[in-house]
């Protein structure tokens, strides 16, 4: 029998050697390196009949080191000031997307017949995309700066949400019954732990790290950093949380010292080594026969992750003011799950909260979605173009103008409007918080309430349960109504910042202002309603929360379609005015420049952006090509409202309309979109 040191060395040698071979193979065949680690884990694991078997306990201990270093490194990328700056956009997008995915994950697990705790863990597993996999994919296949910035901004807050999920699931996995008292106590305990660790850490750690880095001794800096990471991880375990939470928080605290670049460079090799062992440990837990047996569940999770993330991220990113191209490309980049899914599933497996089948299903789903990530990034631009062309005309007009409204809304800074907007936001926050409390209390206390009503009024169990639900609905109805009204008022207030009300006379901006109001109201309701439905779904019968969310989406979609149809009529009437203005402008002085603002367009047509006229000549590449061939709106975000061609005029032209030399185009969109469109249209031909 081997002595313990020899057993440890044997395990380390086998794991590293096999992982080296499998990762080299994966890189040769252009597969993600994570596949190599998972394959190595399967080879050295107990479920594959090969003679290379590593000691599971040793690998598990080393994997925990990998989790600590990986989470500490992720924390280093956080900056509290940066997070506050990004929160109004990226934070809200991440909240909407992860809440929707959690809801869908819980509903899918319910349909698969999994236990209540397995449903909650499944929702968390499918909610978080993989920072590691996306970073590697972007290195192999560079994307546009706007897409990269959007994706990384969302990932920052996804990782933060994942940490909160880990902390909550650690408490749930410890076997606490899900009652209102336990949930409230868990939240308060977590808040106290976070406040104490962050507060104390910010007072001590940044000063300590700056003084250590000033010594200019790399080994001292590395040892100090690793010591802080493991001390915080140990502290988190002592309070009943996972090592991931403590390590992440310490990374974020160290980042506040301003030494995160130096620390990150020092810790990277150590992190990569132990993170590789972590992925090998995940591979060791995979039982191929179990994956095959639950192949249907794997396919369900894969379809859910890819479809759900593409739809939710596209909608959320578009509503945050990005164009269709950026929205779709960002969504297709985020359509996978990875390291956080493994960690969350590992917490559930270690605590016994989930069955043996959940972790292999999660790993298999991650492998398939990871494999699809790079090809999806490659086709994302073409997919965005096809989606843009497939939209009905009213939605195409809405998409072309929405960015300019959002840009104008963010530029406006009326103090009175800002004060009122903050007050309405506070009302919405209170409504959502109380609504969540009612939903959770009604869900977790339903059995006790039913029993009490049976004793008090002598009702049957079914009648008593209906009475409890009716009382909860009665209490929630005023809050839901208030939330709907506050969202409408806030949407209208924000829309007035983009398309101001006229001081007097006819309101020519009513249609665009109405379309923006409806879209903002819908975004606010989704942002408030999806987290409520996500929290309630684990306690409800299958698909009840998803059905409520679908009903909300249908209502918002119906209202948006009606307002978009009205906007289309407004745009067509406005296009006629633009053509008249262009002709008048050309009669006074021909357009010699490539682009010129259309005089008085913003006054005559509020809500139509800041239209410009672009003259097309024979040496421009756009001459002789159709709008569909140019793919103008999908590539730039700007739309063509009208084309003037001598005495002929085209209002709201479609994709098949051809641009000819001598045409003057009226473009609308954000400043950046119009600038990009002008550059595309007026690019000079290259002589053969």
C-alpha positions in Angstrom: 0.0 0.0 0.0 1.2 3.5 -0.8 2.1 5.9 1.9 0.0 9.1 2.0 2.7 11.3 0.4 3.1 8.9 -2.4 -0.6 8.7 -2.9 -0.8 12.5 -3.1 2.1 12.7 -5.6 0.6 9.9 -7.7 -2.8 11.7 -7.8 -1.2 15.0 -8.7 1.0 13.5 -11.4 -1.8 11.5 -13.0 -4.2 14.5 -13.0 -1.7 17.0 -14.4 -0.3 14.6 -17.0 -3.6 13.4 -18.4 -4.9 17.0 -18.4 -1.9 18.1 -20.3 -2.5 15.5 -23.0 -6.3 16.2 -23.3 -6.0 20.0 -23.4 -3.3 19.8 -26.1 -5.6 17.5 -28.1 -8.6 19.9 -27.6 -6.6 22.9 -28.7 -5.4 21.0 -31.8 -9.0 20.3 -32.8 -10.1 23.8 -31.8 -12.2 22.8 -28.9 -12.4 24.9 -25.7 -9.7 23.9 -23.2 -12.4 23.3 -20.6 -13.4 20.2 -22.5 -9.8 18.9 -22.1 -10.1 19.2 -18.3 -13.5 17.6 -18.2 -12.3 14.7 -20.4 -9.2 14.3 -18.2 -11.5 14.1 -15.2 -13.6 11.3 -16.8 -10.4 9.4 -17.7 -8.9 9.5 -14.2 -12.3 9.2 -12.5 -14.0 6.1 -11.1 -16.7 5.8 -13.8 -14.6 5.0 -16.8 -12.8 1.6 -16.8 -9.2 2.8 -17.3 -6.2 2.0 -15.1 -5.5 5.7 -14.4 -7.5 6.3 -11.3 -6.9 9.4 -9.1 -7.8 9.7 -5.4 -11.2 11.5 -5.4 -10.6 13.0 -1.9 -7.3 14.5 -2.8 -8.6 15.9 -6.1 -11.6 17.3 -4.3 -9.4 19.1 -1.7 -7.2 20.6 -4.5 -10.4 21.6 -6.4 -11.5 23.6 -3.4 -8.2 25.5 -3.6 -9.1 26.1 -7.3 -12.5 27.5 -6.4 -11.0 29.9 -3.9 -8.4 31.2 -6.3 -10.9 31.4 -9.2 -13.4 33.3 -7.2 -10.8 35.6 -5.8 -9.6 36.4 -9.3 -13.2 37.2 -10.4 -13.5 39.5 -7.4 -10.3 41.3 -8.5 -12.1 42.4 -11.6 -14.8 44.2 -9.6 -14.6 47.8 -8.5 -17.3 49.2 -6.3 -17.2 52.6 -8.1 -17.3 50.9 -11.5 -20.2 48.8 -10.5 -22.2 51.9 -9.3 -21.5 53.5 -12.7 -22.6 50.5 -14.7 -25.6 49.5 -12.5 -28.3 51.6 -14.2 -27.8 49.7 -17.5 -25.7 46.5 -17.2 -27.0 45.7 -13.7 -30.6 46.0 -14.6 -30.1 43.9 -17.8 -28.4 41.2 -15.8 -31.1 41.3 -13.2 -33.9 40.9 -15.8 -32.0 38.1 -17.7 -31.0 36.0 -14.6 -34.4 36.3 -13.1 -36.1 35.1 -16.3 -33.6 32.3 -16.6 -34.1 31.3 -13.0 -37.8 31.2 -13.5 -37.6 29.1 -16.6 -35.1 26.7 -15.0 -37.3 26.1 -12.0 -40.3 25.5 -14.3 -38.3 23.1 -16.5 -37.2 21.1 -13.4 -40.8 21.0 -12.2 -41.8 19.5 -15.6 -39.0 17.0 -15.3 -40.4 15.9 -11.9 -37.4 16.9 -9.8 -37.6 17.7 -6.1 -38.3 21.2 -4.8 -34.6 21.8 -3.9 -33.4 20.4 -7.2 -35.7 22.9 -9.0 -34.2 25.8 -7.1 -30.6 24.7 -7.8 -31.5 24.1 -11.5 -32.8 27.6 -11.8 -29.5 28.9 -10.4 -27.5 26.6 -12.6 -29.0 27.9 -15.9 -29.1 31.6 -14.8 -25.4 32.4 -15.0 -23.2 32.5 -18.2 -19.5 31.6 -18.2 -17.0 34.5 -17.9 -14.1 32.1 -18.5 -15.6 30.6 -21.7 -16.7 33.9 -23.1 -13.2 35.5 -22.4 -11.6 32.6 -24.3 -14.1 32.8 -27.1 -13.5 36.6 -27.5 -9.7 36.0 -27.6 -10.1 33.4 -30.5 -12.8 35.4 -32.3 -12.7 39.2 -31.7 -16.0 41.0 -31.7 -17.1 44.7 -32.0 -16.1 47.0 -29.1 -19.8 47.7 -28.4 -20.6 44.0 -28.1 -17.5 43.3 -25.9 -18.4 46.2 -23.6 -22.0 45.1 -23.3 -21.2 41.5 -22.6 -18.5 42.1 -20.0 -20.8 44.7 -18.3 -23.5 42.1 -18.0 -21.1 39.4 -16.8 -19.8 41.6 -14.0 -23.3 41.7 -12.5 -24.1 38.1 -13.4 -21.1 37.1 -11.3 -22.3 39.2 -8.4 -25.8 37.7 -8.7 -24.2 34.2 -8.7 -22.4 35.0 -5.5 -25.6 36.0 -3.8 -27.3 32.8 -5.2 -24.4 30.7 -3.8 -24.7 32.3 -0.4 -28.5 31.7 -0.3 -28.3 28.2 -1.7 -25.6 27.3 0.9 -28.1 28.1 3.6 -30.9 26.2 1.8 -28.6 23.2 1.2 -27.9 23.0 4.9 -31.4 21.6 5.4 -33.3 24.6 6.7 -37.0 24.4 6.1 -38.3 27.0 3.7 -40.5 29.2 6.0 -40.9 32.9 6.0 -39.0 33.2 9.3 -36.1 31.1 8.0 -35.9 33.1 4.7 -36.1 36.4 6.5 -33.4 35.3 9.0 -31.2 34.1 6.2 -31.4 37.4 4.4 -30.6 39.4 7.5 -27.7 37.1 8.4 -26.3 37.3 4.9 -26.6 41.1 5.0 -24.9 41.4 8.4 -22.1 39.1 7.2 -21.5 41.1 4.0 -21.6 44.4 5.9 -19.2 43.2 8.5 -16.7 41.6 6.1 -16.8 44.4 3.6 -16.7 47.2 6.2 -13.8 45.7 8.2 -12.0 44.7 5.0 -12.2 48.1 3.4 -10.6 49.6 6.6 -7.7 47.2 6.7 -7.0 45.4 3.5 -6.4 48.2 1.0 -3.8 49.9 3.2 -2.2 46.5 3.9 -1.9 45.6 0.2 -0.5 49.0 -0.8 2.2 48.7 1.9 3.0 45.1 0.9 3.2 46.0 -2.9 5.5 48.9 -2.1 8.1 46.4 -0.8 8.5 45.2 -4.4 8.9 41.6 -3.4 6.6 39.4 -5.6 6.8 36.4 -3.3 5.7 38.5 -0.3 2.8 40.0 -2.3 1.7 36.5 -3.6 1.8 34.9 -0.1 -0.1 37.8 1.5 -2.7 37.7 -1.3 -3.3 34.0 -1.0 -3.4 34.2 2.7 -6.1 36.9 2.6 -8.1 34.9 0.1 -8.1 31.7 2.2 -8.7 33.6 5.4 -11.9 35.1 3.9 -12.9 31.7 2.5 -12.5 30.1 6.0 -14.4 32.9 7.6 -17.3 32.4 5.2 -17.4 28.6 5.9 -17.4 29.4 9.7 -20.6 31.4 9.1 -22.2 28.7 7.0 -21.5 30.0 3.5 -19.4 28.6 0.7 -15.7 29.3 0.3 -16.6 31.0 -3.0 -18.4 33.9 -1.3 -15.5 34.7 1.1 -12.9 34.5 -1.7 -14.9 36.7 -4.0 -15.5 39.4 -1.4 -11.8 39.5 -0.5 -10.9 39.9 -4.2 -13.3 42.8 -4.5 -11.8 44.4 -1.4 -8.3 43.9 -2.6 -9.4 45.6 -5.9 -10.2 48.7 -4.0 -6.5 49.1 -3.1 -5.6 49.9 -6.7 -3.1 47.0 -6.7 -5.4 44.5 -8.5 -3.4 44.5 -11.8 -0.1 43.6 -10.0 -1.9 41.0 -7.8 -3.8 39.6 -10.7 -0.6 39.0 -12.7 1.0 37.2 -9.8 -1.9 35.0 -8.9 -2.8 34.0 -12.5 -0.5 31.0 -12.9 -1.5 29.6 -9.6 -5.1 30.2 -10.3 -4.9 28.5 -13.7 -3.3 25.4 -12.3 -5.8 24.9 -9.5 -8.7 26.0 -11.6 -7.7 23.2 -14.0 -7.8 20.7 -11.2 -11.2 22.0 -10.3 -12.5 21.3 -13.7 -10.9 17.8 -13.6 -12.7 17.2 -10.3 -16.0 18.1 -12.1 -15.1 15.7 -14.9 -14.5 12.9 -12.3 -18.0 13.3 -11.0 -19.5 12.6 -14.5 -20.9 9.1 -14.9 -21.5 8.6 -18.6 -24.2 6.1 -18.1 -26.1 8.5 -15.9 -25.8 11.3 -18.5 -27.2 8.9 -21.2 -30.0 7.9 -18.9 -30.9 11.5 -18.4 -30.3 12.5 -22.0 -33.7 14.1 -22.3 -33.1 16.3 -19.3 -29.7 17.4 -20.9 -31.4 18.4 -24.1 -34.2 20.3 -22.3 -31.6 22.3 -20.3 -29.5 23.0 -23.4 -32.6 24.2 -25.4 -33.6 26.3 -22.4 -30.2 27.9 -21.9 -29.7 28.7 -25.6 -33.2 29.9 -26.4 -33.9 31.6 -23.1 -30.7 33.5 -22.9 -30.9 34.6 -26.6 -34.4 35.9 -26.2 -34.1 37.5 -22.8 -30.7 39.2 -23.4 -31.7 40.5 -26.8 -34.9 42.1 -25.4 -33.1 43.4 -22.3 -30.1 44.9 -24.1 -32.3 46.5 -26.8 -34.5 48.1 -24.1 -31.3 49.5 -22.6 -30.7 51.6 -25.8 -28.5 49.3 -27.9 -29.3 48.5 -31.5 -30.5 45.1 -32.9 -27.0 44.1 -34.0 -25.4 44.7 -30.6 -28.4 43.1 -28.8 -28.4 39.9 -30.8 -24.6 39.6 -30.9 -24.4 40.0 -27.1 -27.2 37.5 -26.5 -25.6 34.9 -28.7 -22.3 35.4 -26.9 -24.0 34.7 -23.5 -25.9 31.6 -24.5 -24.0 29.1 -22.3 -23.4 28.0 -18.7 -20.0 27.2 -17.2 -17.9 27.4 -14.0 -20.5 29.0 -11.8 -23.0 26.2 -12.8 -20.4 23.6 -11.7 -19.8 25.4 -8.4 -23.6 25.8 -7.7 -24.2 22.1 -8.5 -21.2 21.1 -6.4 -22.7 23.0 -3.4 -26.0 21.2 -3.8 -24.3 17.8 -4.3 -22.0 18.2 -1.3 -25.0 19.2 1.0 -27.2 16.4 -0.3 -29.8 18.9 -1.5 -29.7 17.5 -5.1 -29.6 14.0 -6.5 -26.6 12.4 -8.3 -28.1 13.2 -11.7 -28.2 17.0 -11.5 -24.4 17.6 -11.6 -23.8 15.4 -14.7 -26.8 16.9 -16.5 -25.4 20.4 -15.7 -21.9 19.5 -16.9 -23.2 17.9 -20.1 -25.4 20.9 -20.8 -22.4 23.2 -20.2 -20.3 21.2 -22.6 -22.8 21.3 -25.4 -23.6 25.1 -24.9 -19.9 25.8 -24.7 -19.2 23.9 -27.9 -21.8 26.1 -29.6 -20.5 29.4 -28.3 -17.9 30.2 -30.9 -20.0 29.2 -33.9 -22.9 31.3 -32.5 -20.6 34.3 -32.1 -19.5 33.9 -35.7 -23.0 33.9 -37.1 -24.5 36.5 -34.7 -24.1 39.5 -37.1 -25.8 37.6 -39.9 -28.6 36.5 -37.5 -29.1 40.1 -36.4 -29.4 41.1 -40.1 -32.0 38.4 -40.8 -34.0 39.3 -37.7 -34.0 43.0 -38.7 -35.2 42.2 -42.2 -37.9 39.9 -40.9 -39.5 42.5 -38.6 -42.8 44.0 -39.7 -42.6 47.6 -41.0 -44.0 49.2 -37.8 -41.4 47.4 -35.7 -38.6 48.3 -38.1 -39.5 52.0 -37.7 -39.7 51.6 -33.9 -36.3 49.9 -33.8 -34.7 52.6 -36.0 -36.0 55.4 -33.8 -35.8 53.9 -30.3 -32.0 54.4 -30.0 -32.4 58.2 -30.8 -35.1 58.5 -28.1 -33.0 56.7 -25.5 -30.0 58.9 -26.4 -32.1 62.1 -26.0 -33.6 60.8 -22.8 -30.2 60.3 -21.2 -28.9 63.7 -22.4 -31.9 65.5 -20.7 -31.2 66.6 -17.2 -34.2 68.6 -15.9 -33.8 68.7 -12.1 -37.5 68.7 -11.4 -38.0 65.6 -13.7 -35.1 63.8 -12.1 -36.5 64.4 -8.6 -39.9 63.1 -9.6 -38.3 60.1 -11.4 -36.4 59.2 -8.2 -39.6 59.4 -6.2 -41.5 57.2 -8.6 -38.6 54.7 -8.6 -38.8 54.6 -4.8 -42.5 53.9 -4.9 -41.9 51.1 -7.4 -39.2 49.6 -5.2 -41.4 49.6 -2.2 -44.3 48.0 -4.1 -42.0 45.3 -5.4 -40.5 44.6 -2.0 -43.9 44.3 -0.3 -45.2 42.3 -3.2 -42.3 39.9 -2.8 -42.9 39.6 0.9 -46.6 38.7 0.3 -45.8 36.2 -2.4 -43.1 34.4 -0.3 -45.2 34.5 2.9 -48.2 33.1 1.0 -46.2 30.4 -0.6 -44.2 29.1 2.3 -46.9 29.5 4.9 -49.7 28.0 2.8 -49.8 24.7 4.7 -50.0 26.4 8.1 -52.6 28.9 6.9 -54.7 26.2 5.4 -54.6 24.2 8.7 -55.5 27.3 10.7 -58.5 28.1 8.6 -59.6 24.4 8.8 -59.6 24.7 12.6 -61.2 28.2 12.8 -64.0 27.9 10.2 -64.2 24.2 9.7 -63.6 24.4 6.0 -62.4 21.5 3.9 -58.6 21.5 2.9 -59.4 22.6 -0.7 -61.7 25.4 0.4 -59.2 26.6 3.1 -56.4 26.6 0.6 -58.4 28.7 -1.8 -59.3 31.1 1.0 -55.6 31.6 1.9 -54.7 32.2 -1.8 -57.7 34.6 -2.1 -56.5 36.6 0.9 -53.0 36.8 -0.5 -54.3 37.9 -3.9 -56.5 40.5 -2.2 -53.5 41.9 -0.3 -51.3 41.9 -3.5 -53.9 43.4 -5.8 -53.5 47.1 -4.7 -49.7 46.7 -4.9 -49.9 45.3 -8.4 -52.2 48.1 -9.5 -50.0 50.7 -7.9 -47.0 49.2 -9.6 -48.7 49.3 -13.0 -49.7 52.9 -12.5 -46.3 54.0 -11.2 -44.6 52.3 -14.1 -46.9 54.2 -16.5 -46.2 57.5 -14.8 -42.4 56.9 -14.7 -42.4 55.8 -18.4 -44.4 58.9 -19.4 -42.0 61.1 -17.4 -38.9 59.6 -19.0 -40.5 59.8 -22.5 -41.2 63.5 -22.0 -37.4 63.9 -21.5 -36.8 62.5 -25.0 -39.8 64.0 -26.7 -40.8 67.1 -24.8 -44.4 68.3 -24.7 -45.1 71.4 -26.8 -45.4 74.7 -25.1 -48.5 75.4 -27.2 -50.2 74.4 -30.4 -50.5 70.9 -31.9 -48.6 68.0 -30.3 -46.6 66.5 -33.3 -44.6 64.3 -31.0 -47.5 62.4 -29.5 -47.0 59.1 -31.5 -43.2 58.7 -30.8 -43.7 59.8 -27.2 -46.5 57.2 -26.8 -44.4 54.5 -28.3 -41.5 55.3 -26.0 -43.8 55.5 -23.0 -45.3 52.0 -23.6 -41.9 50.5 -24.2 -40.5 52.0 -21.0 -43.5 51.0 -19.0 -43.2 47.5 -20.3 -39.5 47.4 -19.4 -40.2 48.7 -15.9 -43.0 46.1 -15.4 -40.8 43.3 -16.7 -37.9 44.4 -14.4 -40.3 44.4 -11.4 -42.5 41.4 -12.4 -39.9 38.9 -13.5 -38.0 38.7 -10.2 -41.3 38.4 -8.3 -42.4 35.6 -10.6 -38.9 34.0 -10.2 -39.1 34.0 -6.4 -42.6 32.7 -6.4 -42.2 29.9 -9.0 -40.4 27.3 -6.7 -43.5 27.4 -4.4 -46.1 27.3 -7.1 -47.5 24.5 -9.3 -45.6 23.9 -12.6 -45.6 26.8 -15.0 -47.8 29.1 -12.9 -45.0 31.8 -12.6 -44.0 31.3 -16.3 -47.7 31.6 -17.4 -48.1 34.8 -15.4 -44.9 36.2 -17.0 -46.1 35.1 -20.5 -49.4 36.9 -19.9 -47.5 40.1 -18.9 -45.4 39.8 -22.0 -48.4 39.4 -24.3 -50.1 42.4 -22.7 -47.0 44.6 -23.1 -46.5 43.3 -26.7 -50.1 44.1 -27.7 -49.8 47.6 -26.4 -46.4 48.1 -28.0 -47.7 46.8 -31.4 -50.6 49.3 -31.3 -48.3 52.2 -30.5 -45.8 51.0 -33.2 -48.6 51.0 -35.8 -49.5 54.6 -34.8 -45.8 55.5 -35.0 -45.6 54.1 -38.5 -48.4 56.4 -39.7 -46.6 59.3 -38.0 -43.3 58.4 -39.6 -44.9 58.2 -43.1 -46.5 61.7 -42.6 -43.2 62.9 -41.2 -41.3 61.5 -44.2 -43.4 63.6 -46.5 -42.4 66.7 -44.6 -38.8 65.7 -44.7 -39.0 65.3 -48.5 -40.5 68.8 -48.8 -37.8 70.2 -46.5 -35.1 68.4 -48.5 -36.4 69.7 -51.8 -36.6 73.3 -50.5 -33.0 72.9 -49.1 -31.8 71.6 -52.5 -33.6 74.4 -54.4 -31.7 77.0 -52.4 -28.3 75.3 -52.6 -27.5 71.8 -53.9 -26.0 69.4 -51.3 -22.3 69.4 -52.0 -21.3 67.8 -48.6 -21.9 64.2 -47.9 -24.4 64.9 -45.1 -26.2 68.0 -43.8 -28.8 68.5 -41.1 -32.3 69.0 -42.5 -33.5 72.5 -41.4 -36.2 72.7 -38.7 -36.7 68.9 -38.8 -36.5 68.5 -35.1 -39.0 71.3 -34.5 -41.4 70.0 -37.2 -41.0 66.3 -36.3 -40.2 65.9 -32.6 -39.3 62.3 -31.8 -37.8 61.5 -35.2 -34.3 61.9 -34.0 -32.1 64.5 -35.7 -32.6 63.6 -39.4 -29.8 64.4 -41.9 -29.8 64.5 -45.7 -27.2 62.4 -47.5 -26.5 63.0 -51.2 -25.4 59.8 -53.1 -23.1 60.2 -56.1 -22.0 57.7 -58.8 -18.7 57.1 -57.1 -20.3 56.0 -53.8 -20.5 52.3 -53.1 -24.2 52.6 -52.2 -25.2 53.7 -55.7 -26.9 50.8 -57.5 -27.4 48.7 -54.4 -30.5 47.9 -52.5 -31.1 48.7 -48.8 -31.2 44.9 -48.1 -27.8 44.4 -49.8 -26.3 47.3 -47.8 -27.9 45.9 -44.6 -27.8 49.5 -43.4 -30.1 49.4 -40.3 -28.7 46.1 -38.9 -25.0 47.3 -39.5 -25.4 50.8 -38.2 -28.7 51.2 -36.3 -29.8 54.1 -38.5 -32.9 54.0 -40.6 -33.8 55.6 -44.0 -37.0 57.6 -43.5 -37.3 58.9 -47.1 -35.5 59.0 -50.5 -35.8 62.0 -52.8 -35.1 61.2 -56.5 -35.9 64.2 -58.7 -39.7 64.5 -58.7 -40.1 61.0 -57.3 -40.1 60.3 -53.6 -40.0 57.0 -51.5 -41.5 57.2 -48.0 -40.2 54.6 -45.5 -38.4 52.6 -48.1 -38.2 48.8 -47.7 -35.2 46.4 -48.2 -35.8 45.8 -51.9 -35.7 49.5 -52.8 -32.5 50.5 -54.8 -30.4 53.5 -54.1 -29.3 55.4 -57.2 -26.8 58.1 -58.0 -28.4 61.5 -57.4 -30.7 60.2 -54.6 -30.9 62.2 -51.4 -31.6 60.1 -48.3 -33.2 61.3 -45.0 -31.5 59.3 -42.2 -32.6 59.1 -38.5 -31.1 57.4 -35.5 -28.6 58.1 -32.7 -25.7 60.4 -33.4 -23.3 57.4 -33.6 -25.7 55.4 -35.8 -26.2 58.2 -38.3 -22.4 58.9 -38.5 -21.8 55.2 -39.2 -24.6 55.1 -41.8 -23.2 58.1 -43.6 -19.7 56.6 -43.7 -21.1 53.3 -45.1 -23.3 55.0 -47.7 -20.6 57.5 -48.9 -17.6 55.1 -49.0 -15.9 55.7 -52.3 -15.7 53.0 -54.9 -12.3 51.3 -55.5 -11.4 51.5 -59.2 -10.7 48.0 -60.6 
